[in-house]
Amino acid sequence: MAQNIYDRPDFFAAYRRLPRSVRGLAGAPEWPALRAMLPDLTGRRVVDLGCGFGRFARFARAGGAAAVLGIDLSRNMLAGAEALTNDPAIIYRHMDLERLDLPEAAFDLAFSSLALHYIVDLDRLAATVCRALVPGADLVLSIEHPIYMASLRPGWLAHPDGQRTWPVDHYGVEGERRTDWLAQGVVKQHRMLGTTLNTLIRAGFTIRQVEEWRPSPEQLRVQPELLEEQDRPMLLLVAARR
């Protein structure tokens, strides 16, 4: 089972205070870039991997999606999603993505935001998701960029303002990385950029677009605290097709 850090009271309490929790999609600086990578949602059957509070599920339905299945390991997150959702076409399920089982050819879009860097067996998950999509369906995801992930090592503490120390630490050494972000002992999985993309290709996806996210000039004008995000890519955004 993947680490369920979001159900730890100390982590969850801190996470709920983050801008992306308080403001939803508008509080995620990468959202405009990620949204631009989405296909037309009209009539799509969507699966949201790591749905959190259900922000994307509700966005997808507002954009014309026919139905959304939101999956998350955290009961705290799912409870929040249920409380914020009043739509019978959105269903939330408690599942571990490490053991995910989905019906074949049941979805037209798979979406995942900042969840897959927690997954140990990404090969299995990618293959499962590919089988669950109809031919021509899309996968759009975001993860922590491997350059950013490579800065984590046991014993490193995040600064109070959320910054980390550079430079990259052993980028080519893949596997478990631990950090004290919002709570102690948060476990993530570091993979090189090529490893992640090749995993998707092996599963049957064609890579359509890759964005190493950085803030736009307009975002920097409005949020000058994002200036440090120009020093290295913080997030990796990928669009692929089945």
Backbone bond lengths (Angstrom), bond angles and torsions (degrees), N, CA, C in turn:
res aa  C-N    CA-C-N  psi(-1)  N-CA   C-N-CA  omega(-1)  CA-C   N-CA-C  phi
1 M - - - 1.464 - - 1.523 109.77 -
2 A 1.334 116.53 140.00 1.454 121.14 175.97 1.526 110.23 -65.65
3 Q 1.319 116.13 155.50 1.457 120.02 176.67 1.531 109.52 -63.78
4 N 1.311 116.73 129.05 1.466 121.75 -178.98 1.524 109.08 -101.14
5 I 1.321 116.08 66.93 1.459 120.93 -175.27 1.525 112.16 -67.61
6 Y 1.335 117.01 -26.65 1.465 120.04 -175.16 1.527 112.89 -72.85
7 D 1.314 117.99 -13.00 1.457 119.84 175.38 1.523 112.61 -96.87
8 R 1.321 117.36 3.35 1.456 119.99 170.41 1.523 108.90 -78.33
9 P 1.325 118.31 126.66 1.468 120.44 -174.07 1.524 113.53 -55.68
10 D 1.340 118.33 -40.86 1.462 119.48 -177.75 1.526 111.43 -67.03
11 F 1.315 117.02 -42.72 1.464 120.84 179.45 1.529 110.75 -66.80
12 F 1.318 116.33 -47.45 1.460 120.12 -175.87 1.524 111.41 -63.40
13 A 1.316 116.77 -39.95 1.465 120.24 178.82 1.522 110.77 -61.52
14 A 1.342 116.60 -41.65 1.463 120.37 178.72 1.520 111.37 -70.72
15 Y 1.338 116.86 -39.36 1.465 120.79 -178.77 1.521 111.06 -63.27
16 R 1.300 117.85 -37.12 1.462 121.23 -178.35 1.517 112.36 -66.25
17 R 1.335 117.38 -15.71 1.457 120.32 179.03 1.529 113.24 -91.80
18 L 1.337 117.15 -8.13 1.460 120.20 179.67 1.533 110.51 -68.40
19 P 1.346 117.30 150.38 1.469 119.83 -179.88 1.516 113.51 -55.28
20 R 1.339 118.09 -37.15 1.467 119.74 -178.22 1.525 111.28 -70.74
21 S 1.331 117.91 -20.85 1.464 120.96 174.42 1.522 110.96 -83.68
22 V 1.320 115.51 -41.20 1.461 120.21 -177.08 1.522 111.37 -73.20
23 R 1.344 116.73 -43.03 1.472 121.55 -173.10 1.520 113.32 -102.90
24 G 1.305 118.03 -3.23 1.453 120.33 -179.59 1.513 112.20 71.84
25 L 1.324 117.30 -146.51 1.455 121.16 -176.45 1.524 111.63 -59.00
26 A 1.312 117.33 -32.95 1.464 120.64 179.38 1.526 112.30 -65.33
27 G 1.324 116.66 -21.07 1.456 120.80 179.92 1.511 113.61 -89.99
28 A 1.343 117.28 0.93 1.464 122.14 178.04 1.523 108.16 -101.44
29 P 1.326 119.31 110.13 1.464 119.94 -173.81 1.520 114.00 -62.27
30 E 1.328 117.18 -24.75 1.471 119.69 179.64 1.529 113.05 -81.78
31 W 1.328 117.71 -7.88 1.454 120.60 -172.90 1.530 113.57 -58.54
32 P 1.337 121.14 -44.52 1.469 118.31 179.06 1.526 113.05 -56.60
33 A 1.326 117.88 -40.63 1.460 121.38 179.13 1.522 110.89 -68.98
34 L 1.321 117.38 -40.00 1.460 121.12 179.99 1.525 110.70 -68.93
35 R 1.311 116.24 -41.43 1.472 121.01 178.40 1.533 110.99 -60.58
36 A 1.323 116.74 -37.59 1.463 120.70 -179.48 1.523 112.42 -66.47
37 M 1.313 118.12 -18.97 1.458 122.55 -179.85 1.531 112.61 -88.06
38 L 1.315 116.47 -9.09 1.467 120.70 -177.68 1.520 111.33 -75.55
39 P 1.328 117.22 145.60 1.462 120.25 171.37 1.527 109.72 -77.04
40 D 1.319 116.17 175.04 1.458 120.99 171.93 1.530 107.93 -59.54
41 L 1.316 116.38 128.60 1.458 120.96 -174.70 1.523 113.68 -87.37
42 T 1.301 117.30 -7.18 1.462 120.77 -174.62 1.529 111.80 -57.28
43 G 1.331 115.04 122.50 1.459 121.39 176.19 1.514 115.03 75.10
44 R 1.310 118.24 2.42 1.468 120.37 -175.97 1.529 111.32 -75.52
45 R 1.319 114.53 142.97 1.463 121.76 168.21 1.527 106.03 -96.60
46 V 1.304 115.97 119.03 1.469 121.72 -166.97 1.519 110.55 -115.09
47 V 1.321 116.25 139.46 1.461 121.63 168.10 1.519 107.31 -117.42
48 D 1.325 116.14 128.05 1.466 123.34 -178.15 1.525 107.80 -109.29
49 L 1.323 116.43 110.89 1.461 123.05 -174.94 1.514 109.97 -90.65
50 G 1.332 116.24 107.71 1.453 120.86 -173.53 1.518 108.93 83.41
51 C 1.320 116.26 58.58 1.469 122.00 -168.65 1.514 114.19 -73.95
52 G 1.338 118.02 -15.56 1.462 119.90 178.77 1.510 112.27 57.72
53 F 1.336 115.70 -129.84 1.457 121.39 -178.60 1.524 112.93 -81.04
54 G 1.326 117.84 7.86 1.458 121.20 176.02 1.517 114.56 79.03
55 R 1.337 117.03 19.86 1.466 119.35 -177.82 1.530 111.13 -61.99
56 F 1.338 116.29 -46.71 1.462 117.77 -178.72 1.522 111.47 -70.13
57 A 1.308 117.93 -36.12 1.464 120.72 178.88 1.527 110.16 -56.70
58 R 1.303 116.69 -45.02 1.464 120.01 -179.76 1.526 111.01 -70.92
59 F 1.337 117.15 -36.97 1.462 120.77 175.79 1.528 110.13 -61.12
60 A 1.320 116.97 -44.41 1.455 120.73 -178.48 1.527 111.33 -62.18
61 R 1.306 117.06 -42.90 1.459 120.30 179.06 1.525 110.71 -65.36
62 A 1.321 116.97 -40.63 1.459 119.96 177.14 1.521 111.27 -63.77
63 G 1.339 116.63 -26.84 1.454 121.47 178.79 1.513 114.16 -88.45
64 G 1.318 117.58 5.11 1.453 120.60 173.94 1.510 116.13 107.08
65 A 1.341 119.09 2.37 1.461 120.69 178.15 1.523 110.18 -59.80
66 A 1.325 115.73 143.07 1.463 120.08 -178.14 1.515 112.10 -74.57
67 A 1.337 116.20 -37.67 1.466 121.35 -177.68 1.513 108.49 -162.01
68 V 1.328 115.36 152.17 1.458 121.00 179.65 1.525 109.29 -135.12
69 L 1.318 115.33 131.40 1.455 122.20 170.62 1.524 107.43 -107.35
70 G 1.315 117.00 115.75 1.457 122.11 178.20 1.510 110.23 -101.67
71 I 1.330 116.55 129.23 1.465 122.08 -175.98 1.510 109.52 -121.42
72 D 1.320 116.46 133.89 1.461 120.23 176.74 1.524 109.86 -153.97
73 L 1.323 114.94 151.27 1.463 121.17 177.81 1.517 111.61 -84.07
74 S 1.332 116.56 -24.30 1.455 121.02 -174.33 1.528 111.60 -87.06
75 R 1.306 115.54 121.12 1.464 119.44 175.49 1.522 110.60 -70.03
76 N 1.325 117.91 -29.87 1.459 120.67 175.55 1.525 110.87 -61.44
77 M 1.317 116.01 -46.92 1.449 120.17 -179.84 1.527 111.28 -64.87
78 L 1.316 116.31 -42.86 1.460 119.83 -179.30 1.522 111.83 -65.46
79 A 1.318 116.78 -37.15 1.462 119.57 176.90 1.519 110.37 -62.70
80 G 1.339 116.45 -41.06 1.452 120.02 176.59 1.519 111.89 -64.17
81 A 1.343 116.27 -40.63 1.460 120.43 178.96 1.524 111.40 -63.11
82 E 1.314 116.38 -44.66 1.461 120.57 179.44 1.525 110.87 -61.13
83 A 1.330 116.50 -40.31 1.462 120.53 -177.77 1.530 111.74 -66.82
84 L 1.329 116.30 -28.28 1.461 120.57 -176.18 1.530 113.23 -94.89
85 T 1.319 117.05 -4.01 1.465 120.79 -172.37 1.520 111.53 -116.36
86 N 1.304 114.87 132.00 1.463 120.97 174.62 1.528 107.17 -133.88
87 D 1.324 115.86 74.83 1.460 121.50 -173.62 1.520 108.29 -156.23
88 P 1.318 118.06 111.98 1.473 120.37 -178.05 1.533 113.31 -65.98
89 A 1.328 117.98 -14.42 1.464 120.49 179.28 1.524 112.02 -85.46
90 I 1.319 117.07 -2.60 1.465 121.73 174.56 1.523 108.10 -109.63
91 I 1.311 116.40 122.57 1.461 122.38 178.40 1.521 108.57 -119.60
92 Y 1.324 116.21 133.73 1.460 121.46 177.26 1.524 109.24 -109.55
93 R 1.332 115.65 138.00 1.460 120.76 179.99 1.521 110.39 -130.99
94 H 1.317 115.24 139.90 1.459 121.40 175.48 1.524 108.33 -86.29
95 M 1.336 116.78 108.98 1.465 121.60 -179.09 1.517 109.55 -145.57
96 D 1.319 114.81 151.71 1.458 122.82 173.24 1.522 107.69 -92.51
97 L 1.329 117.56 120.56 1.462 120.29 -179.05 1.518 112.58 -62.52
98 E 1.330 117.33 -22.68 1.460 120.06 176.54 1.535 111.65 -66.44
99 R 1.331 116.43 -23.30 1.466 121.30 -177.28 1.519 111.13 -120.83
100 L 1.286 117.43 21.65 1.454 122.30 -172.56 1.527 111.85 -60.05
101 D 1.324 114.89 137.60 1.463 122.25 174.87 1.525 106.80 -133.04
102 L 1.321 116.69 121.80 1.453 121.47 -178.75 1.525 109.33 -127.38
103 P 1.314 117.84 151.14 1.471 119.88 176.43 1.527 110.83 -66.03
104 E 1.307 116.03 149.95 1.458 121.07 -177.46 1.529 110.89 -74.27
105 A 1.343 115.46 139.08 1.470 123.16 175.62 1.531 112.29 52.16
106 A 1.328 116.54 44.73 1.461 121.11 -176.10 1.522 113.96 -105.53
107 F 1.356 117.63 -8.52 1.457 120.21 -173.48 1.525 111.24 -133.77
108 D 1.337 114.44 155.43 1.466 122.02 178.64 1.521 112.12 -107.82
109 L 1.323 117.11 -11.40 1.461 121.66 179.18 1.519 109.21 -153.82
110 A 1.323 115.94 131.94 1.460 121.72 169.87 1.523 107.34 -113.28
111 F 1.310 115.41 134.62 1.465 121.81 -177.72 1.518 108.03 -130.53
112 S 1.331 115.84 143.80 1.460 119.58 175.96 1.518 109.33 -151.97
113 S 1.312 116.11 128.54 1.463 121.88 -179.60 1.527 109.56 -119.67
114 L 1.331 115.04 114.30 1.470 123.04 171.74 1.531 112.55 53.67
115 A 1.323 115.87 44.68 1.464 120.29 178.47 1.522 112.81 -124.96
116 L 1.320 118.04 -34.59 1.463 120.21 -169.17 1.524 113.43 -72.99
117 H 1.327 118.56 -14.37 1.471 118.48 175.95 1.530 111.93 -77.24
118 Y 1.314 117.23 -0.29 1.459 120.82 172.36 1.541 111.62 -93.79
119 I 1.326 117.32 -9.19 1.459 121.83 -170.30 1.521 111.29 -87.57
120 V 1.334 116.69 128.54 1.470 121.87 178.19 1.517 109.87 -76.84
121 D 1.341 117.81 -51.91 1.462 122.32 -175.75 1.525 109.29 -98.44
122 L 1.315 115.96 76.81 1.461 120.10 -178.60 1.521 110.96 -70.24
123 D 1.329 118.20 -30.38 1.462 120.87 177.87 1.525 110.67 -58.19
124 R 1.329 116.22 -47.82 1.466 119.94 -179.01 1.522 110.62 -63.19
125 L 1.324 116.87 -45.25 1.456 120.10 -177.34 1.528 110.76 -64.21
126 A 1.334 117.42 -43.91 1.467 120.46 -179.86 1.517 111.03 -61.23
127 A 1.333 117.52 -41.90 1.458 121.27 178.92 1.529 111.02 -65.56
128 T 1.330 116.68 -39.97 1.463 121.16 178.75 1.519 111.16 -62.65
129 V 1.317 115.67 -45.07 1.463 120.36 -179.09 1.522 110.44 -66.50
130 C 1.328 117.14 -41.06 1.462 120.30 -179.91 1.529 110.54 -60.55
131 R 1.306 117.39 -43.86 1.466 120.83 179.35 1.530 111.44 -64.62
132 A 1.328 116.08 -30.65 1.460 120.25 -176.88 1.525 112.81 -78.52
133 L 1.329 117.26 -10.41 1.454 121.75 -179.85 1.529 110.67 -98.13
134 V 1.313 115.83 147.11 1.461 120.05 173.77 1.525 108.31 -76.09
135 P 1.327 118.74 156.01 1.462 120.09 175.18 1.529 110.91 -55.84
136 G 1.321 116.14 135.46 1.450 120.97 -178.27 1.516 113.73 88.48
137 A 1.327 117.26 -4.08 1.462 120.79 179.03 1.524 110.39 -75.00
138 D 1.328 115.77 166.53 1.463 121.91 -173.46 1.518 112.57 -115.47
139 L 1.326 114.04 151.83 1.462 123.54 170.69 1.521 107.35 -124.86
140 V 1.313 117.07 125.70 1.464 122.40 176.56 1.518 107.18 -128.56
141 L 1.338 115.94 127.49 1.459 119.16 -174.91 1.522 111.67 -145.18
142 S 1.309 113.73 159.14 1.465 121.51 169.96 1.525 108.33 -132.05
143 I 1.322 115.19 143.66 1.459 122.36 174.08 1.518 107.84 -141.87
144 E 1.325 116.64 166.97 1.459 119.14 170.52 1.524 108.15 -63.85
145 H 1.317 116.42 134.46 1.457 120.28 -179.88 1.529 109.36 -63.01
146 P 1.338 118.25 139.53 1.469 119.67 -178.51 1.531 113.73 -61.46
147 I 1.323 117.64 -25.79 1.468 119.23 174.14 1.521 109.85 -65.10
148 Y 1.322 115.53 -41.43 1.463 121.60 178.61 1.523 110.14 -68.50
149 M 1.327 115.86 -43.74 1.459 121.29 -179.93 1.515 111.57 -62.08
150 A 1.339 116.45 -34.11 1.461 120.13 -174.98 1.519 112.98 -69.74
151 S 1.328 117.03 -8.69 1.460 119.08 176.94 1.523 112.51 -80.39
152 L 1.324 116.78 -9.40 1.457 120.57 -176.69 1.515 110.63 -88.47
153 R 1.310 116.74 136.16 1.456 120.66 173.44 1.519 107.86 -152.75
154 P 1.304 118.46 157.81 1.468 120.30 -176.45 1.518 111.29 -54.54
155 G 1.319 114.66 134.69 1.452 120.09 176.03 1.513 114.46 92.47
156 W 1.323 117.62 -11.09 1.456 118.97 179.07 1.517 108.97 -78.83
157 L 1.306 116.96 137.67 1.448 122.03 177.89 1.519 109.22 -109.79
158 A 1.322 116.79 139.22 1.451 120.27 173.11 1.523 108.90 -70.80
159 H 1.325 116.57 143.82 1.451 119.95 174.37 1.522 109.46 -64.42
160 P 1.337 118.52 157.19 1.465 120.26 179.59 1.521 113.04 -57.12
161 D 1.341 117.68 -29.97 1.457 120.12 -179.33 1.513 112.30 -87.83
162 G 1.336 117.19 6.58 1.453 121.23 176.07 1.506 114.72 91.38
163 Q 1.339 119.46 -4.04 1.450 121.27 179.65 1.515 110.51 -75.01
164 R 1.345 114.71 160.67 1.450 120.46 176.38 1.516 109.26 -124.30
165 T 1.303 114.93 169.32 1.454 120.71 -177.93 1.520 109.93 -96.05
166 W 1.321 116.43 142.70 1.447 123.43 -178.88 1.517 108.65 -119.41
167 P 1.307 121.78 164.67 1.457 127.10 12.40 1.522 112.59 -87.97
168 V 1.334 114.70 -169.36 1.460 122.19 179.86 1.526 110.10 -60.79
169 D 1.326 115.19 141.89 1.458 121.19 -179.28 1.533 109.49 -111.56
170 H 1.344 117.39 107.64 1.473 122.39 174.65 1.522 112.44 52.28
171 Y 1.321 116.69 59.28 1.454 121.95 -178.72 1.533 111.72 -55.27
172 G 1.335 117.19 -37.60 1.456 120.78 -176.09 1.508 115.25 -78.90
173 V 1.321 118.00 -2.46 1.468 121.31 178.56 1.524 107.74 -96.35
174 E 1.319 115.41 103.28 1.453 119.47 -176.32 1.534 111.11 -87.06
175 G 1.325 115.11 160.07 1.457 120.06 177.26 1.511 112.39 127.09
176 E 1.300 115.28 -159.10 1.462 122.24 -173.02 1.518 112.30 -65.81
177 R 1.315 115.90 134.74 1.460 122.94 170.64 1.526 108.12 -128.07
178 R 1.303 116.21 141.68 1.463 121.20 179.69 1.520 110.09 -119.00
179 T 1.308 114.67 144.74 1.452 120.13 178.30 1.528 109.21 -145.46
180 D 1.300 115.15 158.96 1.457 120.81 173.89 1.527 107.29 -106.31
181 W 1.328 114.86 80.57 1.463 122.49 179.16 1.516 108.47 -115.49
182 L 1.325 116.31 113.14 1.459 124.32 -175.56 1.522 112.58 71.25
183 A 1.312 117.25 -29.88 1.469 122.78 175.88 1.525 107.49 -156.60
184 Q 1.307 116.95 164.04 1.453 120.59 -179.02 1.533 110.97 -79.49
185 G 1.335 115.01 144.32 1.449 120.62 170.88 1.509 116.26 77.57
186 V 1.343 117.61 35.71 1.453 120.94 176.50 1.533 108.43 -78.57
187 V 1.327 117.34 124.61 1.462 122.74 -175.04 1.526 109.66 -103.03
188 K 1.342 115.59 127.85 1.460 122.05 175.46 1.518 108.40 -131.38
189 Q 1.326 115.78 165.81 1.459 121.57 -177.03 1.527 109.64 -113.53
190 H 1.316 115.94 117.14 1.468 120.80 179.66 1.519 110.64 -89.76
191 R 1.334 115.43 128.00 1.464 122.40 173.16 1.518 108.19 -133.17
192 M 1.318 116.52 143.99 1.446 119.46 174.38 1.525 109.57 -65.90
193 L 1.316 115.64 157.09 1.457 120.84 -177.95 1.526 111.41 -54.78
194 G 1.333 116.86 -46.30 1.453 120.33 179.70 1.509 113.21 -61.65
195 T 1.321 116.96 -35.98 1.461 120.80 179.21 1.524 111.00 -62.20
196 T 1.317 116.68 -45.69 1.459 120.43 -179.68 1.525 111.20 -63.43
197 L 1.316 117.14 -47.59 1.464 120.37 -178.55 1.525 111.01 -65.41
198 N 1.321 117.16 -41.75 1.466 119.97 -179.94 1.522 112.00 -67.75
199 T 1.321 117.13 -30.64 1.466 120.34 175.34 1.526 110.30 -62.07
200 L 1.320 116.66 -43.28 1.459 120.39 178.13 1.529 111.09 -65.60
201 I 1.321 116.62 -40.87 1.469 120.41 179.75 1.526 110.71 -63.74
202 R 1.335 116.80 -44.61 1.472 120.35 178.87 1.524 111.49 -60.76
203 A 1.313 116.40 -33.75 1.469 120.48 -178.24 1.522 112.12 -71.96
204 G 1.336 116.96 -17.45 1.460 119.71 179.05 1.514 114.97 119.67
205 F 1.337 116.94 8.36 1.457 121.00 -179.48 1.530 111.10 -92.58
206 T 1.310 115.27 151.28 1.458 122.77 168.98 1.520 108.09 -106.44
207 I 1.309 117.57 123.45 1.461 121.71 -178.86 1.522 108.73 -72.77
208 R 1.330 116.83 126.55 1.458 121.88 -178.68 1.516 112.66 -105.43
209 Q 1.316 117.25 -34.90 1.464 119.97 -176.48 1.518 109.24 -157.36
210 V 1.322 116.04 139.75 1.453 122.72 176.95 1.525 108.15 -131.54
211 E 1.315 117.01 127.01 1.456 122.01 178.68 1.525 109.29 -124.56
212 E 1.317 115.99 123.94 1.461 121.01 171.36 1.527 105.77 -92.86
213 W 1.323 114.16 94.75 1.462 120.20 -164.78 1.525 113.00 -62.08
214 R 1.332 113.64 137.46 1.458 122.04 170.90 1.521 107.37 -143.61
215 P 1.321 118.74 154.32 1.467 120.50 -177.64 1.525 111.58 -67.61
216 S 1.306 115.46 146.20 1.456 121.37 177.17 1.524 109.54 -77.88
217 P 1.343 117.85 162.83 1.473 119.87 175.97 1.524 112.55 -55.72
218 E 1.332 116.89 -38.52 1.456 119.75 179.25 1.531 111.01 -65.54
219 Q 1.340 116.88 -40.96 1.462 119.58 177.45 1.517 111.19 -63.40
220 L 1.316 117.48 -39.02 1.460 120.62 178.86 1.523 111.22 -65.92
221 R 1.320 116.21 -34.54 1.464 119.20 178.08 1.523 111.24 -66.16
222 V 1.317 115.90 -41.54 1.467 120.65 -177.61 1.525 111.56 -81.80
223 Q 1.351 116.54 -35.60 1.464 121.55 -177.97 1.533 109.94 -126.27
224 P 1.313 118.33 77.81 1.468 120.13 -177.40 1.526 113.57 -60.54
225 E 1.320 117.74 -17.03 1.474 120.41 177.61 1.522 111.65 -66.78
226 L 1.336 117.37 -14.04 1.462 120.87 178.08 1.528 112.93 -81.57
227 L 1.323 117.10 -0.42 1.460 120.37 -176.11 1.523 112.03 -56.76
228 E 1.337 117.44 -36.78 1.462 120.10 -178.71 1.526 112.40 -64.36
229 E 1.330 116.78 -20.14 1.454 119.58 -179.34 1.535 112.14 -72.05
230 Q 1.330 117.54 -7.70 1.456 120.41 174.19 1.524 112.14 -83.55
231 D 1.322 117.15 -11.87 1.461 120.43 -177.58 1.519 111.94 -73.77
232 R 1.316 117.31 -27.23 1.453 123.21 179.78 1.516 107.28 -164.71
233 P 1.314 119.03 151.53 1.461 119.50 179.16 1.526 110.57 -69.99
234 M 1.300 115.85 128.22 1.464 121.18 179.56 1.523 111.57 -87.69
235 L 1.338 116.17 -34.08 1.453 120.62 -173.74 1.523 110.79 -130.54
236 L 1.334 114.66 148.45 1.452 122.64 174.84 1.520 107.75 -114.57
237 L 1.343 116.28 125.52 1.456 122.68 178.43 1.521 108.41 -113.52
238 V 1.326 116.76 133.13 1.460 120.77 -176.17 1.525 109.68 -134.57
239 A 1.328 115.68 134.15 1.464 121.93 169.52 1.517 108.22 -116.29
240 A 1.319 116.63 131.11 1.459 121.80 -178.64 1.524 108.91 -137.94
241 R 1.335 115.62 164.05 1.462 120.15 -178.90 1.522 109.82 -129.46
242 R 1.304 116.08 140.50 1.477 123.71 177.59 1.526 109.89 -72.89
